[in-house]
Amino acid sequence: MAGNGFQPVSGFDLPRFAGIASFMRLPVVGPDDSRLPEVDIGLIGLPWDAGTTNRPGPRHGPRQVRDMSTMIRAQHGVSGVRPFETVNCADLGDVPPNPADLTDAMARITEAITRVRKVGVLPVCVGGDHLCTLPVLRALAADAPLGLVHFDSHTDLFHSYFGGSLYTHGTPFRRAVEEGLLDPARMIQIGIRGTAYDSEDREFAADRGIRIVTIEELFDRGLRDVMAEARLIVGTLPAYVSYDIDFIDPAFAPGTGTPEVGGPTAFQALQVVRELAGVNIAGADLVEVSPPFDTSGGTAFLAASILFEMLCVIAPALAVSRTSD
């Protein structure tokens, strides 16, 4: 049972437009806070988008998601899960980025995630562009490769951009496989679509045994059938969940740098997360929310809603595992 000190501020006690915004109005626990070892799930901002190659802006994502997440309440409307009463959740703040040095910025993220994992916190990160995932994986997969459930309209499996740049938001999963952070046989990428430069990424996936589910296959087979396959692919060993907001059709999530039409609805975006129940989730992220392209905050609110769905899957499983330990 979660401790009383980790409950979010209720809208009945303080109006949602008032107070300092934190993820879902949870308490903020800094890296030197004595309460850090008590946290089970830490929401962590990664305000960094130096991997963006076209339309920048995801560095502002965590701040807008925090603001819009004040609309999230304590109980899931369908399952009745109350994640904040199941385990201790907290906003762990942002990893301080270095916008002028890509290598240093990634090292900072890896160091921060390593630190929270050492005290038993399961990280759920909010980006930032998709390159943010690579340094997170370097921390979480230091001892053994992870499986991956990846929701996106792009594979992010390209070798390089602009004649040799190995680190962009289009390359993180290629690097993660090459570095032994991910097990290709336990990887599935769902929702892939759109025009392409070439087939290099698909060829890499086929060569390594990475399962790609195109948007056409997702809609033809149905979400539940595809997600049942995803659970089989990752199996019972630890896996990472990475959710790019551009998985969703831009009619519902326009606030992103690389939108692709023909994607899932907002409801389907929530459904696929609910179908993660049973996956041994070692960490997760939601990336590529870009406020300059949706100043209304609608995309950020959808992102916050997806994050709450993640918590409602992770928290009950985490509570069970820690009770059995």
Disulfide bonds with the S-S distance in Angstrom:
none
